[in-house]
Amino acid sequence: MINKATIYNYRSCLETEVELHPELTVLIGANAAGKTNILQALYLFPKIDRTSKAIPKKSNDFDGHIHSIVELNLTISQDRNYKLKGNILHVTDQYNEDHIQMATIEYKSNDNEEEYISMNFDILEQSYYTDKKEFEEISPIIKGIQGISYYSAAQFTNPRKCPISVKPNELIFTKEGVRKKGHSDFIKELYKSFQNNHEIFQQYLFLVGKEGLGLVEEINFNVQQFPNASFGNKIVVTPSILIDGISMSFNQLSDGTFRTLALVFYVISDENEILLIEEPEVSVHHGLLLSIMELIKQESKRKQIVVSTHSDLVLDRVTPENVLLVSKDTEEGTLVKPLNKNMSENEYESLKEYLETEGNLGEYWRETGWEYE
């Protein structure tokens, strides 16, 4: 669990301090305030793998790369607290994706004031590490920084990108150890859940079916095997979805239906301990959004979830303690404040009284508003 993050020199986050709720945090702010930048800065850590080059200790020549520093306060199993510092050199491509060029990670226990210890990237994979005792001591930290998933606002839009058929056992090789899941990944993982994780798949069908969101009646998979001399039988899976008695492909769905189906699946099936979700309201009908937020609240009891949003309907489903206001100063960059620290004591008391007697947080925002600054 991330208790606190301090982000230096990452896009608009010049020196941005963020204290996260242990269950659900909602980042709200104007466009370009830096909400997405906060999520993407946290997501730099799982992009670091054992193939990343370490930054030379005395190097100041970054050759055009951006040098960002992200510090995390982590609580891991058995309430052990650690501080982590990631020095990260990265470049951003035309799709706004960060690519790690060099990095160093240092850590120390919060229980004492010893100096930071440099982390050898070989420990990111146990098979490459020989000191088992030291690995056992640090493995919860590794799990903490690698166990972060990020779902962007545009990730599951445009269902026309979804293939009609997939090869579930086909491997995709990438330069980096982590990449965002795409449309075909969703279909593959949904099929594997149908095959291997009956409980999750049935829960998913209940949530998106008639007794839940009412999006689908059935999800079916047509499986075909083709002989392959080199690799044995090749499996091709063609999924179909039944809506109002009509069978169709996933690429025939509306943007909102497809994104909701994908988001619900990953919220309940993603085994990572931290989920970062950008603007769950994108392409989603208001009624569906309220249900998605109820699901996110429920799942935040067992995993930490951070959501960015512009939606008052998202606020309707949370409490003031969950909300962080994000703003941007021309000199200081992105700034983050808890809602109660952005209001006077009298204003905050009035808000609490309103929530107890009259309405929800989103309604209060619509009626009275509050300044991001």
N, C-alpha and C positions, 0 to 999 in steps of 0.2 A: 504494500500500500504506500502511495506517495503522500506524505503529509504536507510537504512544502517543496516548491521548485523556484529556483532563481535562474533567470535566463539572461545571458549577456551577449549582446551583439548578434542576435538572430533576427534578421529582418527588422520589424518595428520594435522588437523587444531589446531595447538598449541595456536596461537593467530592470527587468520585470520580475516582481516577486508575487508568487501565487500560493496561497494556502488552500489546499483542497479538503473538501468534506470527506470523511472516511467512506461514505457510501455514494452519494450522488451530488455532483457539482454541476451547476448550470452557469455558463458564461453568457452574459447578454451585453450587447453594446452596439454602437452604430457601425455601419459599414466601414471597413478598413481600420477599425480600432485595434485589431490584432488578435481577435479570438482564435482564428485559424492558425495564426503563427504560434500561439501558445501550444495548441495541440500538436502541431508539426515539430516543434522543438522537443517536446516530450518523446515524440516518435523517432527522434534521431538515435536514441540508445539502442533499440532492437535492430537498427540497420548496421550497427557495428558488429562485425564477425571476425573470425580468426584470420581472414585474408586481409583485413585492414592493416595498413602500415602504421606503426607508432610514430608520433611526432617527435623528432629529435629534441632533447631537452633544451639545447641552446639555439634552436632554430627560430629566426624571426622572418625568414624569407618564405612567404606562403604562396608565391608564384601565382597570384591572382585568385587563390582560393579564399573563401570566407572562413574566418576563424571565430567560431562561436563557443561559448562556455555554458554548460547547463549543470547546475548543482541541484541535487535531490536529497531530501531527508526521507528516508524509507523506514517503515516499520515492517519487519518480516516476522516469520513464525516465532512463537514463544516471546512475542513483544520485544524482540531485539531491534534496536534502532541503529541505523547507519547513515552516514553522510557519504554521498558519491559526488565526484566532480568529473565531468566529461569535457575534455578539450577536443574539439572536433573541427577538422578542416573539411569543407564540403563545397560542392558546386551545385547549382540549380539548373535543370534543363528547361527546354521550351514548354514542357508540360507542368512546370512548377514542382517537379520532383527533385528532392535532395539526393545527391550521391556522395557518399563518404569517401574521401581521398586518404586522409590520415586521422588518427584519433589516439587519445590516451584516456584511460579511465583510472581514477584513484578513489580509494575508499578508506574510511576509518569508522570506528565505533563511536556513537554519541556518548557512550558511558565514560569515556576518558578523553584526554586531549592529546593523544599520540599523533605523530605526523601521518599524513596520508600515505597509503601503501599503493604502489602502482600495480595494476592488474595486468597479468600476462594474458594476451588474447587467446593463447592456447587453451586456457581454462574454460573458454566458451564452449568447448566440446570436450567432455570428460575423457574420451578415448585418447586425447592428445596430452593428457596431464598425468604425470607420474606420481606426484605426491598426493595420495588419496586422502590423507588426513586433512591437508590444507584445502583440498577440493571440497570435502564435506563441510568445512567451516564456511567456505565462501559460496557454496552452491545456492543457498537461499538468496544471496545478493544477485547472482546471475539470473536466477529465475525472476527476481523482481524487475530487472531491467530488460530482460528479453520477453517477459510475459505481458507485453503491451500490444494491443491491437488498435488500428486506426481505420475508421470508416468515413470517407469523405462525402461531401454533399453530392458530388457528381458520380460517385462510384458505381451505383446500380441504376443510373438513369439510362434512357434510350435502350429499351429491351430489344430493339432490332439488331443490336450487337450480339445478342444471345444466339449461339449455334443451335441448329435443329438437333444435332446429335453430338455426343462427346465420347471420348475414349477415357474411361475413368482411371486407367492405370498408366496413362501417358504422363511422363515427367516433363516439367518445364524447367530448363536450366537458366539461371539468371546470374549476372555478375555479382550481385549482392545477395546476402543471405535472406533478406526480407523484401517482399513486394506486396503491393495492395492486391487483394483478391478481385478478380474480374467476373464477368458474367458466366464464363465456362467453369470457373472455379466453384461458383455457387451451385451450378447444376451437378458437377462432380461430387461435391461434398454433401449435397442433398441426397444423391443416390447412395453414397457410402453410408449415410445415416440410415437410410431405408434398409440397407443390407446388414449393417453391423450394430446399429444402436437403435433398437426397436423402441425403447422408452422415449428417447429424444424425438424420434420421428413421429410417434403417436402424439406426444405433447404438441409438436409443431402442427400436425393436422388438426388437433383440437382447437388450437389458437387461431388458425387461419380458416377453419371450416365453418359450417353452419352454426355451431354452438359458440363460436368465438367471433372473429371479425367478419365472417360471412363472405370471404373472398372467393373460396373455391369449394367444390363438392368432392373432388377426388384429385389425387396426383398419381399418375401411373408411369411405369418405366417399361419400355419394350427393349429387351436385351437380346442382341445377336452376337454370335461367336463366329469368327472367320479364322480358318487355319493359317498359321504363319510359320514358315519353316525355321526362321531364326529365333523367334521369341515365343513359340507355342501359339495357343489360340489368342486372337486379338478380339477384345470385347468392345462393342459399340452400343451405346445406350441412347435411345431416343425417348425423351420424356414427353408426357402430355398432361394437360390439366383440364379438368371438367368444370365448366362454369355455365350455369343455367342449362344444363343438359347438353352443352356443346363442347366437344373435345377440340382443344387447340394447342398449339405450340407455345412455349414460354415467350418466344419473340413476337407473338401476336398480342401480348398483354399491353395495357396502358402503362405509361411511366409510373404512375402512382401505385398501381397494383403490383408491378414487378419489384419496385423498390421496397414496398412494404413487405412483400414475401421474403425478399433477401434479408432485410434488416431484422425482421422477427426471427428468422432462422439463426442468424449469427448472434443475436442478443442472448438466445437460450442455449446455443450449442458451443459458442466460443469458450474454450477452457482457460484462456488467459485471465489473469487476475485483474487487469486494468483494461477497460474499453474506452476509447476516445471516439465520440460520435459527433460529426459535424452536421448541424442543421437537419435534424430528423424530419422537419416539416417540409423539406423540398419535395415537390410533386405529390404530396400526400394530402388527401381530403381531411378537413378539420375533424370529422368524427373518428377517422382512423388514427389521426395524430393523438387524440386524447387516449385512445386505447393503447397505442404504442408507448406513450409516456407512462401509463399504468404498469405496463410490462417492464419498462426500464426501471421504474421505482422498485418493483418486486425483485428483479434480478440484482439490483444494487445492494441487496441484503447479503449477497454471496460473492459479489465482485465489485470493485470500485469502478464507477462510470463517470466520465466527464463529458458533458454535452455543451455544444455551442448553439446559440439560437438567436433569431429575431422575433420569435413568436410569443405573443401573450398567452396563447393556449398552452404552451409548454409551461409557462409560469403558473398557470391555473392548477397544475398538478404537483407543485412543489411548495416548500415553505421558505420563508426569508433566509433561514440558515443555509439553504442550498445554493443561494444566488450570489454570484460575484459580478460586479459591474466593471466592464472593460472600456477604457477610454484611451485616447492618444493625445499626448502633448507634443507640440512642435519641437521642443527641446529635449524632453525626457523620454519620448517614445511611448510605448504601451504601458498603461498603468492599470492596476487591478485593485479594487476595493470590495470588501464584503458589503452587502446592502446596508446593514445596520451602521456601518462607519461612514456611509454616504448620506446619512440622514441625521437630523438633530434628534436629541433624546425624545422630545415631544412628538416629532414626526414619526419616529419609530414606534412609540407607544400608541399613537393614533392608528398606525398600520396594524399592529397586533390586535387592537380592539376591533378594527374593521374585519379582520380575518376571522375573529371569534364570533362575530355577530351578524355580518352582512354578506361577505362574498369571498372570492379567491384573489390570489396575488395578481394574476393577469388582469382581472377586472379592476383592481385598484390602480394598476398601471394605466389601463385605458382611461379611467375616470380622472385621475389626478396627475399621473406621470411622475417621473423623477429624472433628474439630470444625470447623464453619464459622467459628467465632470464632477 
